[in-house]
Amino acid sequence: MNIVVCVKQVMDPDTPISAFVIDEVEKKVVPAQGIPPVVNGYCENAVEAALQIKAQEGGEGTITILSLGTDFVMDVMKKPLSMGADKMILIQDEHVAELDAAGIVNVLSAAINKIPDVDLVLCGQQASDWDNAHIPMGIAENLNLPCITSALNIEHTGDKLLVQSALPDGYQTLEAPVQSLITVNNLFGEPRYPTLKGIMQASRKSPEIWSISDLGVSSSELEPFLILSELKIPVSEGNCEIIEGEDDADSGRLLALKLREEKII
């Protein structure tokens, strides 16, 4: 089975708020000095899922990592290769920052179509930067693939996939054809740590570098439907009023009166 896993390089979600800076004029997040980016956590879960499926196949098939962005840090992006993925394709283009979700969907869909003999597409459930979770569904729509979200287990049986999809109070088991797009939940399991052998092998692999122009995507498919008008760090303001009575009962009575005055109760 040939599997494509879409991954994203993101700002480390553990970046302290003091190091988080927004350029309000350019409407973008400024990379924190001294804190390298990481592979999105859910994307690592998707890589782990691909590796487990390949193991079910007796090691047959190819896992290709696909990513779209700029300023890739190779030590970061090669982590999926050191985990055991076979190949990596990076779509690196200066115009990526101008794309909205629809443009990203069109570029990634064209890239997947360019990769020969793709059976299964895996994506992380969502990215930790914008937290939108709608890119995979758009890719599935473009490629006319069934889409299952929030997978916590995937089994390949015959010519079908059995997928356990997480629900708020449990999970449901779904059957899908092999040619599907599945997003992977963090409940799938902890991504494996790269071994020394894997790191050495990854260091000898060079990713293929594509640009958007290599994919034959028309300019109309890159035109944004959404325009970011403002980007700011929210300001939290609050006032604290201490209500004290003669005893606990009196304090409770005064608190209730205050809440009623404010029309909270």
C-alpha positions, 0 to 999 in steps of 0.5 A, a space after each residue: 500500500 502506498 500512503 501519503 501523509 500530509 504534515 505541517 511545520 508549526 510553531 512549538 505550541 509550548 512557546 511561552 506567551 512572553 515569546 509570542 509576537 504578532 506583526 499586526 501590520 503584516 498580519 502574521 505571527 513572528 517566529 519566536 527567537 531561539 525556539 525552533 518549530 516542530 512537526 504538528 502533533 496530530 501529524 506525528 500521530 498520522 505518521 505513526 498510523 501510516 507506519 502501523 498500517 505498513 507493518 500490517 502489510 509486512 513492510 510492503 508499500 511506500 510512505 510519502 510525507 507531503 508538506 506545504 510551506 516556507 522556511 522549512 527547518 530540515 532537522 524538524 521536517 526530517 523527523 517523520 523520515 527518522 520515524 520510518 517514512 520512506 520519502 518526503 516531498 516539500 512544496 516550498 514557495 514564497 506565495 504560500 503565505 498568500 493562500 487561504 484554506 481553499 488555495 492550500 486545499 487545491 495545492 495539496 490536492 494537485 500534489 497528491 494527484 502528481 504522486 503516482 499510485 497513491 492508495 491512502 491519504 492520512 492527515 492529522 486531525 488538525 493543526 495546532 497553529 490555526 486549529 481549523 481542521 477543515 483542510 483534510 475535508 477539502 482535499 477529500 472533496 477535491 480528490 473525490 475520496 471518502 473521508 473519515 475523521 478522528 481515527 483512533 485505530 485503522 486496520 487493513 482487512 482484505 480490500 477494506 479499511 476498518 476505522 474506529 472514529 472517536 466520539 465524545 462518549 466513545 467511538 464508532 467503527 466504520 468500513 471504508 475502501 482503501 482509497 480514502 482520506 482519514 484524519 488521525 486523532 491523538 488517541 491513536 497512540 504515542 508516536 514512536 521515537 526515532 531510533 539512532 538508525 532511523 536518524 542516520 538513514 533520514 540524514 542520507 535522504 534528501 526531500 524532493 522540493 516542488 514549487 506551486 508552479 510545478 503542479 499546474 494549479 491555475 491562478 484562479 485556484 489560488 485566489 483567496 476567498 477569505 481575507 485576514 483583516 486583523 490579527 491580534 493577541 486578545 487582551 484579557 481584562 477583569 475586575 475583582 470585587 471582594 464581598 465580605 459580610 459579618 459571617 459566611 451566611 451574610 457574605 452569601 446573601 450579599 453575593 446573591 444581591 450583587 449577582 442579581 443587581 448585575 442580572 447574572 441571576 
